[in-house]
Amino acid sequence: MATQKVIKSQKTEVFWASAPTAATRAVCVSSIVGLGGPRSQIPTTCLDDDEDETFVGGLGSPGQVTLAFNVHKSELSHEALLALKASGAEVSWGVYSSGATAPTAVDSEMQVAVGRVSAIFLGYVSDVSVEIGANDIWKGTVIVQRSGPISWDLQTA
């Protein structure tokens, strides 16, 4: 059945390589957007073309990954995200589906976790913002500017 192959969002986790062999989990992420990015266009239109312009695909243009989260007081991972923004450091990130295997970092790079679908990429925190509304909780947004491609492991083997 096709429904057995879907990837549920419950228990999805985001980690970053916080040291050469340490991975830190971003606590209480509520949504992830932007695991994509368009390929640039290289024009190939000739002067004698009179219908439409023509193009070939160029380099990929890594986009921004937006992580929404619920802010928790005294949460060390939230403080670490603010520190990442201040430092401007490029780190390895991993988005992982549910599973029993804990994600790890090797040589400061997030690794595929056995039994978990993953998306691993490099990026730096370009912004952290917090929204505070009436009759609501504090909500944060982290924007990670990707650098380079995403390495997908959809567990097809």
Order of alpha helices (4+ residues) and beta strands (2+ residues): beta-beta-beta-beta-beta-beta-alpha-beta-beta-beta-beta-beta-beta
